[in-house]
Amino acid sequence: MTAPLGYGAQPRAPYATDPDKSVGRLVPEPESPTRTPFQRDRDRIIHSTAFRRLKHKTQVFVYHEGDHFRTRLTHTIEVSQIARSLARALRLDEDLAECLALAHDLGHTPFGHEGEDVMDVCMAPHGGFDHNAQSLRIVTLLERRYAEFDGLNLSWETLEGLVKHNGPLTEADGTPLGKFAKTGLPFAIRQHALKQDLRLDTWPSAEAQAAAIADDIAYDAHDLDDGLRAGLLSLDQLGEVPFFADILAEVDARYPGLEEARRIHEIVRRSITRMVEDVIGEAVRRLERLAPQSVEDIRRAGEPVVTFSPTMTAREREVKSFLFANLYRHESVLAVRREVAAVVRELFAAYMGDPGKMPEEWRRGLDEADADRRARRVCDFIAGMTDRFAIEEHARLFDHTPDLG
């Protein structure tokens, strides 16, 4: 196998996903004369309402805290850039990798992972909540823009990568794996499986794996950046983490006396570069060993092929542990998380108690609905909210809305 090509036009590798051999769409449509199926999927995602709402959904800091902090939308754009870079280097289909990166967070609730955690607790008696499954629900059902179908009617390969970009969800016999071993598969995935087989027991395409590892790279580096700029982390603390300590020493040796803002940027960009180059190197080694001749060989490999090396895996775990302890668990972040958790929890209780408090299009048909159906409708409504709209709705219904400003 030849080394990855860094620039210019590249022949697609035999293990890449070929858009000309796409399985197709759940609802058949004429092919576009100007775009591949994956380019068409990407465009539908970008034009979706759910994608636009990411502009006002939390990454780490709630929207009011500053114009330069990442939102879920800017994070998504950064993930897509890294995913395309990986796909280009490994001769994969760049459009599919980009498409999956752009779609990966569509199902996130307002207020980041805190909102997701609260929603999962609220929905525990009714099938639970998982943002990845909610992304599937959005693109297959909740987006209502087209005359002939609900959702976006994306290609099979895009749906497959969206659902299992982190790996297989079940054993060959259908037994759920990993975090779903105890709870079972999320509601949206179980419902969709009745209509379409996404082969939940295999690994996804290399493009989906590229999008998944790009997500890790992006939020490790950019959450660090936001934490430093917010003053919740200090450059001195980075010396506690070997990965960052090496980069900090390298920057300071090359640019002594560099102003702090540029120093931070050098650390962040070098972090991304090191991780990206590590993934490319490890992927090349794994691909040479596996010698896959088709995307099916990737699915049946029994392990990921686009991933960190063992050394970088250990370093990246240290990075995550550092961010968890010093940023995500910082008291100022936790204080906001407690307040927004109450907002989501109380909105859920209010709408469950009286669906009439939701807009007419959301409460329609719920008069005779059982608790599970009512809860899923309420969940869909809240999960689609931006941070700002959730606060406005809470203020409309309650007289004790937290002042997050």
N, C-alpha and C positions, 0 to 999 in steps of 0.2 A: 504494500500500500504506500502511495506517495504521501509526502508531508503535506499539510494543509497549505493552500494558497492564500496569501495575505491580501492581494490586490487584484483588481481587474476581473474580467469574466472568468468564471470557473465552470468546468463541466460538473454536472450533478453527480455525486457519488452513487454507486449502485445501492447503497443502504439508505439513501435519502428517500423521502416520500415524494412520489411522482404525481403531480396534479393531474396528469393525463390518465392516471390509473385510479383516480379517486373512486371510492365505493359509491359516492353519490349523496343525494339528500333524501331525507325522509319523505318530503313531498317533491316529486320530480319537477324539474324546471328546465327550460331550454338553456343551453350553455351560453355564456357571454361570448360575443365575438372578439372582445378586446381584453378580457381579464381571465386569468386562471381561476379555478374554484376557490383557491385559498386567498387570492387577491380580492375576490368578491366577498368572501367571508370577512376579511379585514375591513373592507369598506363598510359593510353592514354593521359591524361592531362600532366603528368610529362614529357612524351616523345615528347610533341608538341613543335613546333617552338615558338608559342606565349609564352609558359611558360619560355623557355630559354631567351627570350627577356626581361623578367621582371628583369633580372640581371642588366640591364643598363637603367632602368626607375626610375624616381624620386619618392621617398616617400615624404620627405620635402626638403632635400638638393640635388642639382644637382650633378651628378656623380663625378665631378672633385673636390668636396669640401673636400673629405676625405674618406679613405678606410673603416673606422669603422662606418660610418653613415648607417642607413637602406636604402636599395633600395626597390623597389617594390617586388623583389624576397625574400629578407630576411624577410620583413614584412609578406609576404604570408606564409612562413615557420613557422613563429611565430604564426600566426593565426591558422594554421593547428594543431599546438601542443596544443593550448588552446582548440580548438574545440574537439579534441580527448579526452582531459581530461574531458570536460563537458559531452561528449557522454558516456564515460566509467562510470562516476559517476551516470548518469541517466539511464543506461542500454539501450542506444540507439545503432544503428548500427554505430560503430566507423569509418568504411570505408567510408560510405556515408558522414558523417560529415567532415572527412578529405578531401574527394573528392571535396566537395563544397567549403571548405576553400581554397584549392589549385587553384580552378577555378575562385574565386570571382573577381579577379582583372585582368584577362586576357585582358579585353577590354580597359584598361587604355591607354591613349595617352602618348607620351613623356611629360616630365615636370609636372607630377602630375595633380592636380586639375586645375592648371592654363591652361594647355594644353587642358583639357576637356572643360573648360569654353569658351576658344577661339574657339574650334572646334564647340561647340554648337551654337555660334553666327554665324560662317561662314556657318553652315548648316541650320540655321533657315529658309531660303526660300525653303529648300529641305528636310524637315522632321526632322530636328534637330539631336542632338547627345546625347547619354547617354551611359556611359561606361558599365553599367550593360547590356544594350541591345547589345552593341558591343561584350561583352563576349559571348552572345548567338550566335551572327552572326559568331564569330570565330569558335565556336565548332560545328556549324551546316552547315557552308558554306566555310569559308575562309581557314581553314586548309585543305590542299590538299595532303594527304599522302597515302590514301588507294585506292586500285584499284576499289572498288565497290561503293564508295560513297564520296561525299564532306563532309568536317567537320570530326568529330570524332565519329559520330553515337553513342552518349552517351545514357544511359538508360533514360526512361521517368522521373524517380524520380530525377535524377541528373539535367536534364533540368528544371524541375519544381522548384527545390530548387534554382537553379542559377537565374532564372528569378524573383522569388518572395520571396527571403529569408527575405526581410524586411516587408513582409505582402502582402495582396491582392492588385492587381492592378486595379481591376474593381468591380463594383456592379454586382449583379446577372444578370442584364439586359445588361451588357457590358459597362456601363458608367464608364469612367476612374476615378480613385480616386487619392487623394493626389496631388503630384506635377504634375501629368499628367491630372488633372481635366480640366485645361485650354488649354494645348497644345495637348492633346490626347496621346495615347500610342506611344512609340518610333517606328520608322520605322521597325527595325529588329524584334520586338515582334509582330507587326501587320502582317508582312510577314510570320513569322513562324506559326502564328495562322491559316493561311490558309491551312497549312499542318498537324498540330497537335494541339490538344486541351490540353493545360497545366493547365486548370481550374484556370484562372487568378482571379476568384472571391473568392477563399478560401485561408485560411492560408496554409503555406507550412508545411512540416514535422517538427517534433521536431529536427531532425538532421540539417535541413536548418536553423532553429532558433538558434541552438547552434553555427553554423558557423557565423551567422550574429552578435551575441552578442560577439563572440570571436574576431571579427574584431574591434569592439568598444574598447574592453579591450586592445587589442594589440596596437592599435595606440594611445590611451590615454597614456599608460605607456611608450611606446617606443619613441613616439615623444617628450615626456618630457625628456627622457634620452638623446636623440640626441640634444635637445635644451640646456640642461645643459652642455653637453660635448662640444658644439659649443661655449659656453660662451654667448649665447643670453638670457639665463635664469640664475637666480642665486638661490641658496638654500634659501637665505633670502626671496625671493619673494614667496616661497611656503607657508610661513606663512599667506599669504592673502587668501589661499584656505583651508577651514576647513578639507577637506579630506586629503590633503597633510600635513597640519599642525599637525594633530593627529599622522600621521606616523612619521614625522620628530621628534616630541617630544619623541615618543617611541624609535626610533633609538638612539637618543642622550642620553636618559636616560640609555639605556642598554650598549651603546658603547661610552662613553665620550671620546672626542679627536680623534675619528676615522678619518682617512685620507679621503679626499674629494671623491676620486674615489670609495672607498668602501661604503662611506656614500650614494652616489648617487645610487649605485647598490642596497643597502638595501632598499632604498625608492621605487625604481622601482619594485623590486621583491615583496615587501610587498603590493604594490598597486595592482599588478596582483592577488596575493593570496586573498586579501580582496574582490576584484570584483568577482573572480571565486567562492569563497565560498558563496558570497551573491547570485549569480545566481543559484547555486545549491540549496541553502536553499529555495529561492523563487519558483524555479521550483518544488521542492518536495511539497511545500504547495499548489501550483496550481494544480498539478497532483492529489494530495489527494482529493482536492475539486471536480475536474472534474471526476476523476475515469475513465479515458479513457480505452477502451478495444481494440482499434485498431488505426492505423494511421489516419483512416477516422475521428475518434472522435477528433483528434488533428486538422485536417483541418476544422472541423465544430465548433470548440470551440468558435469562435467569438472574440478571443483575443490570444495573444501569451502565451505560457506556459513556454518558456525558456527565461527569461528576468530578469532585475534587480528588486529588491524590490522598493517600492515607496521611501523609504529613500535613497537608493543608486542611484535611478534615479535622484533625486534632486542633490545629491553630484556629480554625473557624469556630469550633465549639468554644474555645477560650474567648473569642470575640463576643459570641452570643451571651456567654455567662457574664462577661464584663458589662455589656449593655443592659442585660436584665437586672443585674444588681445595682448599677449606678445610674441608669437612665429610666428604664421602664418602672423600677421600684423607687425612684426618687420621690420624696414626700410631696413635692409640688405637683408631680404627674399623678401620684396616687390620689391627691386631694381632688383634682379635677375628675379623675376616673370614678371616684365615689359619687360625685354629683351627677355625672352623666349616666351612671348606672341607674340611679333613682329615676331619672327622666325616662329611660327606656322601660324600666319595670312598671312605672306608673301609667305610661301611655298604654302599655299592653293591657293592664288591668282595666283601664277606663274603656277601651274599645271592646274588650271581651264582655264587660258588664253592660255596655250599650253600644252595639255596632252603629247605631244611628249617629254617633259622634264622628263617624268617618264620612268622607264624601260619598255622594249617592252611588257613584260607579263602583265603589269598594264595598258598600253595604248591600248592594243589590243581590237578592236571592238568599240572604242569610236568615230570613225570618223563620224558616223551617229547618235550618241547617243544624247538624249535631255539633257537639263541642269541638271535635277534631277539625271539621271543615271551617267552622268559625275561627278557630285559633290559627289555622293555616292562612286564611285571608288576612287576619290582623297581622300576622307575622310578615306576609308579603308587603303589606302597606308600610309597616314600620321599617322593615329592612331596606326599602327603597328610598327612605327619607335621607336628605342631607342633614348634616349637623344643624344647620341654621333652621331648616323647616321643623326638625324635631323640637328645637327650643321654642319656636313660635307656636307649635301645636300644644306643647306643654303649658305655655303661658295662656293660651286660649282656654284650656280646660282646668287649670289649677291656679291658685293664688300664691304658690310658694316656689316658682321656677327659679333655679339658681342663677345668680348673676355671674356668668363666666368671663365677663369683661373686666 
